[in-house]
Amino acid sequence: MAAKFGDNLKRIRTEKGIAQGALAELIGMHATHLSRYERNSTLPSIEVLKKIADALNVSIDELVYGKQDDKVKSKLNDSELLSMFSRVQALNKTELSCVKSLLKAYIFQIDTQHRLAS
């Protein structure tokens, strides 16, 4: 399951070595309110979310959904497929292009079969 916003906020803030009070000051907010975000008690407005993302130098996407790896793991239930995709990322550009072409061709074939069957 994907991490909650507050969990992501706290993880990113601590990874960057920024104190809660310092971040609150950077975005013009009281530390108590920032603490509520980190405890998942409340959520920020989109404007405040943007200020937090800018202050931490991360994307809003990472604040809301977590690291890219976490997003992928939460969407791919098949651990074998996840492992394969991880290994594919290490391939060179030509090999990666080949794998993508194979996947596109297979998906096209399946889509065509479904369209013809209906």
N, CA and C atoms as a LAMMPS dump frame, in Angstrom:
ITEM: TIMESTEP
0
ITEM: NUMBER OF ATOMS
354
ITEM: BOX BOUNDS ff ff ff
-5.0000000000000000e+02 5.0000000000000000e+02
-5.0000000000000000e+02 5.0000000000000000e+02
-5.0000000000000000e+02 5.0000000000000000e+02
ITEM: ATOMS id mol type element x y z
1 1 1 N 0.837 -1.178 0
2 1 2 C 0 0 0
3 1 3 C 0.887 1.248 0
4 2 1 N 0.466 2.24 -0.759
5 2 2 C 1.244 3.469 -0.844
6 2 3 C 1.234 4.196 0.491
7 3 1 N 2.334 4.851 0.771
8 3 2 C 2.446 5.609 2.017
9 3 3 C 1.5 6.797 1.981
10 4 1 N 1.114 7.253 3.15
11 4 2 C 0.252 8.421 3.249
12 4 3 C 1.08 9.682 3.076
13 5 1 N 0.403 10.785 2.755
14 5 2 C 1.076 12.054 2.54
15 5 3 C 1.971 12.422 3.715
16 6 1 N 1.45 12.367 4.922
17 6 2 C 2.222 12.75 6.109
18 6 3 C 3.474 11.909 6.285
19 7 1 N 3.357 10.616 5.99
20 7 2 C 4.518 9.73 6.08
21 7 3 C 5.581 10.129 5.055
22 8 1 N 5.12 10.448 3.833
23 8 2 C 6.047 10.88 2.788
24 8 3 C 6.713 12.195 3.175
25 9 1 N 5.924 13.132 3.68
26 9 2 C 6.447 14.435 4.086
27 9 3 C 7.529 14.275 5.151
28 10 1 N 7.238 13.5 6.173
29 10 2 C 8.204 13.312 7.256
30 10 3 C 9.463 12.622 6.758
31 11 1 N 9.303 11.589 5.918
32 11 2 C 10.461 10.863 5.386
33 11 3 C 11.353 11.795 4.577
34 12 1 N 10.754 12.561 3.687
35 12 2 C 11.536 13.459 2.827
36 12 3 C 12.217 14.542 3.659
37 13 1 N 11.472 15.127 4.583
38 13 2 C 12.026 16.19 5.428
39 13 3 C 13.224 15.684 6.226
40 14 1 N 13.086 14.508 6.83
41 14 2 C 14.184 13.975 7.64
42 14 3 C 15.362 13.529 6.771
43 15 1 N 15.083 12.972 5.59
44 15 2 C 16.165 12.586 4.675
45 15 3 C 17.003 13.799 4.275
46 16 1 N 16.349 14.935 4.177
47 16 2 C 17.042 16.17 3.785
48 16 3 C 17.642 16.893 4.99
49 17 1 N 17.411 16.366 6.181
50 17 2 C 17.99 16.952 7.379
51 17 3 C 17.4 18.292 7.766
52 18 1 N 16.135 18.479 7.46
53 18 2 C 15.467 19.742 7.775
54 18 3 C 14.568 19.531 8.986
55 19 1 N 14.74 20.366 9.985
56 19 2 C 13.906 20.287 11.183
57 19 3 C 12.484 20.724 10.844
58 20 1 N 11.549 20.18 11.584
59 20 2 C 10.144 20.507 11.35
60 20 3 C 9.903 22.018 11.469
61 21 1 N 10.473 22.629 12.502
62 21 2 C 10.318 24.073 12.695
63 21 3 C 10.913 24.88 11.557
64 22 1 N 12.055 24.424 11.048
65 22 2 C 12.71 25.126 9.94
66 22 3 C 11.866 25.051 8.672
67 23 1 N 11.289 23.899 8.403
68 23 2 C 10.434 23.761 7.225
69 23 3 C 9.189 24.624 7.383
70 24 1 N 8.612 24.6 8.566
71 24 2 C 7.422 25.418 8.821
72 24 3 C 7.721 26.892 8.569
73 25 1 N 8.874 27.341 9.017
74 25 2 C 9.263 28.741 8.817
75 25 3 C 9.458 29.036 7.333
76 26 1 N 10.076 28.094 6.598
77 26 2 C 10.303 28.282 5.16
78 26 3 C 9.006 28.488 4.385
79 27 1 N 7.964 27.791 4.816
80 27 2 C 6.7 27.879 4.072
81 27 3 C 5.698 28.827 4.726
82 28 1 N 6.128 29.498 5.81
83 28 2 C 5.265 30.485 6.456
84 28 3 C 4.113 29.872 7.223
85 29 1 N 4.415 28.862 8.006
86 29 2 C 3.383 28.137 8.738
87 29 3 C 3.895 27.825 10.137
88 30 1 N 2.994 27.638 11.074
89 30 2 C 3.377 27.251 12.434
90 30 3 C 3.75 25.768 12.43
91 31 1 N 4.77 25.408 13.197
92 31 2 C 5.255 24.026 13.251
93 31 3 C 4.184 23.05 13.717
94 32 1 N 3.273 23.51 14.559
95 32 2 C 2.194 22.651 15.043
96 32 3 C 1.315 22.18 13.889
97 33 1 N 1.061 23.083 12.953
98 33 2 C 0.223 22.711 11.815
99 33 3 C 0.961 21.723 10.908
100 34 1 N 2.257 21.961 10.703
101 34 2 C 3.052 21.025 9.906
102 34 3 C 3.073 19.648 10.567
103 35 1 N 3.125 19.635 11.883
104 35 2 C 3.091 18.383 12.643
105 35 3 C 1.798 17.622 12.367
106 36 1 N 0.704 18.34 12.226
107 36 2 C -0.588 17.69 11.909
108 36 3 C -0.532 16.989 10.553
109 37 1 N 0.14 17.623 9.595
110 37 2 C 0.309 16.977 8.286
111 37 3 C 1.104 15.681 8.436
112 38 1 N 2.204 15.762 9.17
113 38 2 C 3.075 14.592 9.311
114 38 3 C 2.409 13.463 10.089
115 39 1 N 1.457 13.784 10.934
116 39 2 C 0.729 12.757 11.683
117 39 3 C -0.5 12.265 10.912
118 40 1 N -0.677 12.761 9.69
119 40 2 C -1.821 12.401 8.843
120 40 3 C -3.146 12.795 9.478
121 41 1 N -3.128 13.86 10.291
122 41 2 C -4.359 14.351 10.916
123 41 3 C -5.136 15.245 9.976
124 42 1 N -4.418 15.922 9.093
125 42 2 C -5.052 16.831 8.148
126 42 3 C -4.214 16.89 6.877
127 43 1 N -4.81 17.404 5.822
128 43 2 C -4.109 17.527 4.546
129 43 3 C -3.991 18.996 4.156
130 44 1 N -2.915 19.357 3.475
131 44 2 C -2.747 20.754 3.069
132 44 3 C -3.566 21.087 1.827
133 45 1 N -3.779 22.386 1.633
134 45 2 C -4.389 22.844 0.38
135 45 3 C -3.356 22.649 -0.728
136 46 1 N -3.779 22.771 -1.951
137 46 2 C -2.856 22.607 -3.079
138 46 3 C -1.784 23.691 -3.051
139 47 1 N -2.147 24.898 -2.595
140 47 2 C -1.167 25.986 -2.519
141 47 3 C -0.079 25.663 -1.498
142 48 1 N -0.484 25.155 -0.339
143 48 2 C 0.481 24.789 0.704
144 48 3 C 1.31 23.593 0.245
145 49 1 N 0.688 22.654 -0.422
146 49 2 C 1.399 21.488 -0.958
147 49 3 C 2.509 21.938 -1.903
148 50 1 N 2.215 22.9 -2.746
149 50 2 C 3.212 23.444 -3.681
150 50 3 C 4.359 24.092 -2.917
151 51 1 N 4.043 24.864 -1.872
152 51 2 C 5.089 25.508 -1.062
153 51 3 C 5.994 24.456 -0.41
154 52 1 N 5.378 23.404 0.11
155 52 2 C 6.156 22.336 0.759
156 52 3 C 7.073 21.657 -0.265
157 53 1 N 6.513 21.323 -1.421
158 53 2 C 7.298 20.666 -2.473
159 53 3 C 8.47 21.549 -2.899
160 54 1 N 8.214 22.834 -3.084
161 54 2 C 9.279 23.754 -3.483
162 54 3 C 10.352 23.855 -2.404
163 55 1 N 9.929 23.961 -1.14
164 55 2 C 10.875 24.085 -0.032
165 55 3 C 11.744 22.833 0.108
166 56 1 N 11.167 21.675 -0.165
167 56 2 C 11.91 20.416 -0.055
168 56 3 C 12.601 20.022 -1.357
169 57 1 N 12.332 20.793 -2.412
170 57 2 C 12.911 20.53 -3.72
171 57 3 C 12.562 19.124 -4.223
172 58 1 N 11.267 18.782 -4.119
173 58 2 C 10.747 17.516 -4.639
174 58 3 C 9.475 17.816 -5.42
175 59 1 N 8.993 16.84 -6.144
176 59 2 C 7.746 17.024 -6.88
177 59 3 C 6.553 16.822 -5.951
178 60 1 N 5.46 17.423 -6.305
179 60 2 C 4.213 17.203 -5.571
180 60 3 C 3.856 15.722 -5.643
181 61 1 N 4.119 15.121 -6.78
182 61 2 C 3.844 13.698 -6.983
183 61 3 C 4.549 12.843 -5.932
184 62 1 N 5.818 13.139 -5.657
185 62 2 C 6.549 12.353 -4.66
186 62 3 C 5.986 12.579 -3.268
187 63 1 N 5.584 13.815 -2.968
188 63 2 C 4.991 14.089 -1.658
189 63 3 C 3.682 13.32 -1.466
190 64 1 N 2.88 13.29 -2.498
191 64 2 C 1.557 12.664 -2.391
192 64 3 C 1.633 11.146 -2.512
193 65 1 N 2.394 10.655 -3.482
194 65 2 C 2.384 9.225 -3.783
195 65 3 C 3.612 8.461 -3.301
196 66 1 N 4.653 9.156 -2.909
197 66 2 C 5.868 8.484 -2.476
198 66 3 C 6.861 8.354 -3.604
199 67 1 N 7.919 7.615 -3.337
200 67 2 C 8.969 7.404 -4.332
201 67 3 C 8.423 6.618 -5.509
202 68 1 N 9.048 6.793 -6.641
203 68 2 C 8.634 6.097 -7.855
204 68 3 C 8.585 4.584 -7.633
205 69 1 N 9.589 4.041 -6.938
206 69 2 C 9.619 2.601 -6.673
207 69 3 C 8.402 2.16 -5.873
208 70 1 N 7.999 2.985 -4.902
209 70 2 C 6.833 2.661 -4.081
210 70 3 C 5.568 2.643 -4.927
211 71 1 N 5.464 3.612 -5.858
212 71 2 C 4.287 3.659 -6.734
213 71 3 C 4.215 2.414 -7.593
214 72 1 N 5.342 2.015 -8.154
215 72 2 C 5.375 0.838 -9.019
216 72 3 C 4.99 -0.402 -8.225
217 73 1 N 5.584 -0.559 -7.037
218 73 2 C 5.298 -1.728 -6.209
219 73 3 C 3.835 -1.793 -5.806
220 74 1 N 3.213 -0.632 -5.605
221 74 2 C 1.81 -0.64 -5.202
222 74 3 C 0.882 -0.976 -6.37
223 75 1 N 1.346 -0.763 -7.602
224 75 2 C 0.503 -1.034 -8.769
225 75 3 C 0.748 -2.411 -9.377
226 76 1 N 1.941 -2.966 -9.181
227 76 2 C 2.256 -4.277 -9.721
228 76 3 C 2.146 -5.324 -8.622
229 77 1 N 1.16 -6.179 -8.732
230 77 2 C 0.945 -7.208 -7.725
231 77 3 C 1.795 -8.448 -7.962
232 78 1 N 2.266 -8.62 -9.178
233 78 2 C 3.036 -9.803 -9.547
234 78 3 C 4.519 -9.552 -9.267
235 79 1 N 5.06 -10.191 -8.244
236 79 2 C 6.449 -9.946 -7.844
237 79 3 C 7.438 -10.404 -8.92
238 80 1 N 7.097 -11.448 -9.662
239 80 2 C 7.982 -11.915 -10.73
240 80 3 C 8.066 -10.87 -11.837
241 81 1 N 6.924 -10.294 -12.191
242 81 2 C 6.898 -9.256 -13.216
243 81 3 C 7.658 -8.017 -12.744
244 82 1 N 7.489 -7.652 -11.491
245 82 2 C 8.206 -6.512 -10.919
246 82 3 C 9.719 -6.755 -10.99
247 83 1 N 10.136 -7.962 -10.682
248 83 2 C 11.552 -8.316 -10.752
249 83 3 C 12.07 -8.221 -12.189
250 84 1 N 11.258 -8.688 -13.124
251 84 2 C 11.659 -8.629 -14.536
252 84 3 C 11.819 -7.178 -14.993
253 85 1 N 10.863 -6.333 -14.63
254 85 2 C 10.939 -4.923 -15.018
255 85 3 C 12.157 -4.251 -14.386
256 86 1 N 12.489 -4.628 -13.178
257 86 2 C 13.681 -4.074 -12.528
258 86 3 C 14.937 -4.456 -13.305
259 87 1 N 14.984 -5.692 -13.755
260 87 2 C 16.151 -6.157 -14.522
261 87 3 C 16.202 -5.504 -15.898
262 88 1 N 15.04 -5.285 -16.5
263 88 2 C 14.976 -4.668 -17.828
264 88 3 C 15.553 -3.249 -17.785
265 89 1 N 15.353 -2.558 -16.68
266 89 2 C 15.86 -1.19 -16.566
267 89 3 C 17.381 -1.125 -16.665
268 90 1 N 18.053 -2.206 -16.38
269 90 2 C 19.515 -2.229 -16.422
270 90 3 C 20.054 -2.495 -17.83
271 91 1 N 19.165 -2.806 -18.764
272 91 2 C 19.598 -3.089 -20.129
273 91 3 C 20.066 -1.817 -20.825
274 92 1 N 20.88 -1.999 -21.869
275 92 2 C 21.297 -0.816 -22.635
276 92 3 C 20.124 -0.328 -23.492
277 93 1 N 20.302 0.81 -24.107
278 93 2 C 19.216 1.474 -24.85
279 93 3 C 18.636 0.598 -25.962
280 94 1 N 19.481 -0.092 -26.694
281 94 2 C 19.027 -0.95 -27.791
282 94 3 C 18.22 -2.135 -27.262
283 95 1 N 18.735 -2.779 -26.218
284 95 2 C 18.033 -3.927 -25.635
285 95 3 C 16.692 -3.498 -25.034
286 96 1 N 16.688 -2.346 -24.384
287 96 2 C 15.45 -1.825 -23.801
288 96 3 C 14.421 -1.536 -24.891
289 97 1 N 14.874 -0.974 -25.973
290 97 2 C 13.988 -0.697 -27.105
291 97 3 C 13.381 -1.987 -27.65
292 98 1 N 14.169 -3.029 -27.704
293 98 2 C 13.699 -4.341 -28.183
294 98 3 C 12.606 -4.885 -27.262
295 99 1 N 12.825 -4.815 -25.958
296 99 2 C 11.836 -5.311 -24.991
297 99 3 C 10.532 -4.518 -25.13
298 100 1 N 10.645 -3.204 -25.275
299 100 2 C 9.455 -2.373 -25.439
300 100 3 C 8.705 -2.743 -26.708
301 101 1 N 9.438 -2.992 -27.795
302 101 2 C 8.81 -3.387 -29.061
303 101 3 C 8.076 -4.715 -28.923
304 102 1 N 8.694 -5.657 -28.219
305 102 2 C 8.05 -6.958 -27.995
306 102 3 C 6.755 -6.801 -27.193
307 103 1 N 6.816 -5.989 -26.145
308 103 2 C 5.613 -5.763 -25.33
309 103 3 C 4.512 -5.076 -26.132
310 104 1 N 4.885 -4.06 -26.902
311 104 2 C 3.901 -3.354 -27.728
312 104 3 C 3.249 -4.312 -28.727
313 105 1 N 4.051 -5.161 -29.368
314 105 2 C 3.524 -6.111 -30.341
315 105 3 C 2.573 -7.106 -29.681
316 106 1 N 2.955 -7.6 -28.515
317 106 2 C 2.107 -8.565 -27.822
318 106 3 C 0.79 -7.914 -27.39
319 107 1 N 0.856 -6.72 -26.837
320 107 2 C -0.359 -6.016 -26.401
321 107 3 C -1.254 -5.714 -27.598
322 108 1 N -0.644 -5.316 -28.719
323 108 2 C -1.407 -5.075 -29.939
324 108 3 C -2.12 -6.342 -30.385
325 109 1 N -1.423 -7.474 -30.335
326 109 2 C -2.016 -8.761 -30.728
327 109 3 C -3.212 -9.096 -29.836
328 110 1 N -3.058 -8.944 -28.534
329 110 2 C -4.147 -9.25 -27.592
330 110 3 C -5.333 -8.312 -27.828
331 111 1 N -5.05 -7.021 -27.987
332 111 2 C -6.126 -6.05 -28.249
333 111 3 C -6.873 -6.393 -29.528
334 112 1 N -6.145 -6.771 -30.567
335 112 2 C -6.76 -7.145 -31.845
336 112 3 C -7.633 -8.383 -31.679
337 113 1 N -7.155 -9.372 -30.96
338 113 2 C -7.945 -10.585 -30.727
339 113 3 C -9.237 -10.248 -29.981
340 114 1 N -9.154 -9.362 -28.995
341 114 2 C -10.36 -8.971 -28.225
342 114 3 C -11.347 -8.217 -29.101
343 115 1 N -10.831 -7.343 -29.952
344 115 2 C -11.719 -6.587 -30.846
345 115 3 C -12.405 -7.509 -31.838
346 116 1 N -11.683 -8.485 -32.362
347 116 2 C -12.262 -9.418 -33.335
348 116 3 C -13.268 -10.359 -32.689
349 117 1 N -13.051 -10.682 -31.427
350 117 2 C -13.958 -11.591 -30.716
351 117 3 C -15.278 -10.907 -30.358
352 118 1 N -15.271 -9.603 -30.248
353 118 2 C -16.525 -8.933 -29.841
354 118 3 C -17.289 -8.376 -30.996
